[in-house]
Amino acid sequence: MLDSDAFGLLFHNARTFNNWQDRDVDTGLLKQAWDLTVLGPTSANCEPMRITFVKSDAAKKRLKPFLSEGNVDKTMNAPVTAIVAQDMEFYEKLPDLFPHTDARSWFAGKDDAIKATAFRNSSLQAGYFILALRGLGLDCGPMSGFDAAGLDGEFFAGTPLKTNLLINIGYGDRNKLPPRSPRLSFDQGAEII
Amino acid sequence: MLDSDAFGLLFHNARTFNNWQDRDVDTGLLKQAWDLTVLGPTSANCEPMRITFVKSDAAKKRLKPFLSEGNVDKTMNAPVTAIVAQDMEFYEKLPDLFPHTDARSWFAGKDDAIKATAFRNSSLQAGYFILALRGLGLDCGPMSGFDAAGLDGEFFAGTPLKTNLLINIGYGDRNKLPPRSPRLSFDQGAEII
């Protein structure tokens, strides 16, 4: 079982940040976060999540026009923004990722299964990724307020990738945090039968 | 930063289990896992995930007919199975969960926004939940192979809940684990621009 420091880092003391310390994010940490994330479970090990890390000024300029107004400043000020996408042809990799059976045939040509599996599993992976980043000492600011069609056209034209969500990454500025919002209790959201 | 034992518990040594030790799961741990999970970030703190923990023999019997054939034995043998659902009326709780603005109006009556937000965020929360369970020393077996319409009819008729995925929970039997499947490398799934 994790100790209270570890639960604190991942959950109790972790927050969504809109303001960032002036501190660069080491590329090696982003690679470590990827390598941890892909270990998490996905349906038939399909791993549909893809990430484009936007770090250079030139790439940030390409991202800016597609952000919702309230997301512009915090994103432009973040050291890195991850475009978390889903590969709508993820099943082409199943012969390598799930080699003991023909899992490709469960999806190829089946649009509803592809869409649900890509969205569910890339979102699950985004959950693992956020906690992996926190585990590595980084802070996150996930966002779903953006022009998805425009962003896909700018970054993923001619590819099977579709953006799922964005995550700002850096070292958060705790001086500017608002109080934490309330959470649903077990009795409000769960039952044991 | 987490130490290598913690990363091992959450990622490196954690596996998806199909076989379970004959060891009960304490209800208090399930409640702790809930309380950790809801701390994770969701869009406008919407927390659309709901969980029905299937633990009694009577409830397991109700679940069985809706499982894909390959999921029956491992689920019937698991100490607990979590039905992870999404509340399609999650926005009715936003006046409490995100009280500083009228976030309910971003969703009410907007079917596409409701569906995408419920699915994305309940899946993100499932990712947090799986790692919270592992952090508490439990093992998981997530599944998306089931008859969703049938399961919803049996467990959620007359409610706004829709099943997203199932997660078997218990203490896994490591003697029966197959080798781990390959994973996508950073260069296969990510880029820094």
Chai-1 contact restraints between the chains, C-beta under 6 A:
chainA,res_idxA,chainB,res_idxB,connection_type,confidence,min_distance_angstrom,max_distance_angstrom,comment,restraint_id
A,M1,B,L136,contact,1.0,0.0,6.0,A-B,restraint_1
A,M1,B,G137,contact,1.0,0.0,6.0,A-B,restraint_2
A,L2,B,A6,contact,1.0,0.0,6.0,A-B,restraint_3
A,L2,B,G135,contact,1.0,0.0,6.0,A-B,restraint_4
A,A6,B,L2,contact,1.0,0.0,6.0,A-B,restraint_5
A,A6,B,A6,contact,1.0,0.0,6.0,A-B,restraint_6
A,F11,B,L36,contact,1.0,0.0,6.0,A-B,restraint_7
A,F11,B,L39,contact,1.0,0.0,6.0,A-B,restraint_8
A,T16,B,P41,contact,1.0,0.0,6.0,A-B,restraint_9
A,K31,B,F186,contact,1.0,0.0,6.0,A-B,restraint_10
A,W34,B,F186,contact,1.0,0.0,6.0,A-B,restraint_11
A,W34,B,A190,contact,1.0,0.0,6.0,A-B,restraint_12
A,L36,B,F11,contact,1.0,0.0,6.0,A-B,restraint_13
A,V38,B,R183,contact,1.0,0.0,6.0,A-B,restraint_14
A,V38,B,L184,contact,1.0,0.0,6.0,A-B,restraint_15
A,L39,B,F11,contact,1.0,0.0,6.0,A-B,restraint_16
A,P41,B,T16,contact,1.0,0.0,6.0,A-B,restraint_17
A,P41,B,P142,contact,1.0,0.0,6.0,A-B,restraint_18
A,S43,B,S144,contact,1.0,0.0,6.0,A-B,restraint_19
A,N45,B,S181,contact,1.0,0.0,6.0,A-B,restraint_20
A,E47,B,L184,contact,1.0,0.0,6.0,A-B,restraint_21
A,R50,B,G189,contact,1.0,0.0,6.0,A-B,restraint_22
A,I51,B,A190,contact,1.0,0.0,6.0,A-B,restraint_23
A,T52,B,E191,contact,1.0,0.0,6.0,A-B,restraint_24
A,F53,B,I192,contact,1.0,0.0,6.0,A-B,restraint_25
A,K55,B,I192,contact,1.0,0.0,6.0,A-B,restraint_26
A,A59,B,I193,contact,1.0,0.0,6.0,A-B,restraint_27
A,R120,B,S123,contact,1.0,0.0,6.0,A-B,restraint_28
A,S123,B,R120,contact,1.0,0.0,6.0,A-B,restraint_29
A,S123,B,S123,contact,1.0,0.0,6.0,A-B,restraint_30
A,S123,B,L124,contact,1.0,0.0,6.0,A-B,restraint_31
A,L124,B,S123,contact,1.0,0.0,6.0,A-B,restraint_32
A,L124,B,A126,contact,1.0,0.0,6.0,A-B,restraint_33
A,L124,B,G127,contact,1.0,0.0,6.0,A-B,restraint_34
A,A126,B,L124,contact,1.0,0.0,6.0,A-B,restraint_35
A,G127,B,L124,contact,1.0,0.0,6.0,A-B,restraint_36
A,G127,B,G127,contact,1.0,0.0,6.0,A-B,restraint_37
A,G127,B,Y128,contact,1.0,0.0,6.0,A-B,restraint_38
A,Y128,B,G127,contact,1.0,0.0,6.0,A-B,restraint_39
A,L131,B,L131,contact,1.0,0.0,6.0,A-B,restraint_40
A,G135,B,L2,contact,1.0,0.0,6.0,A-B,restraint_41
A,L136,B,M1,contact,1.0,0.0,6.0,A-B,restraint_42
A,G137,B,M1,contact,1.0,0.0,6.0,A-B,restraint_43
A,P142,B,P41,contact,1.0,0.0,6.0,A-B,restraint_44
A,S144,B,S43,contact,1.0,0.0,6.0,A-B,restraint_45
A,S181,B,N45,contact,1.0,0.0,6.0,A-B,restraint_46
A,R183,B,V38,contact,1.0,0.0,6.0,A-B,restraint_47
A,L184,B,V38,contact,1.0,0.0,6.0,A-B,restraint_48
A,L184,B,E47,contact,1.0,0.0,6.0,A-B,restraint_49
A,F186,B,K31,contact,1.0,0.0,6.0,A-B,restraint_50
A,F186,B,W34,contact,1.0,0.0,6.0,A-B,restraint_51
A,G189,B,R50,contact,1.0,0.0,6.0,A-B,restraint_52
A,A190,B,W34,contact,1.0,0.0,6.0,A-B,restraint_53
A,A190,B,I51,contact,1.0,0.0,6.0,A-B,restraint_54
A,E191,B,T52,contact,1.0,0.0,6.0,A-B,restraint_55
A,I192,B,F53,contact,1.0,0.0,6.0,A-B,restraint_56
A,I192,B,K55,contact,1.0,0.0,6.0,A-B,restraint_57
A,I193,B,A59,contact,1.0,0.0,6.0,A-B,restraint_58
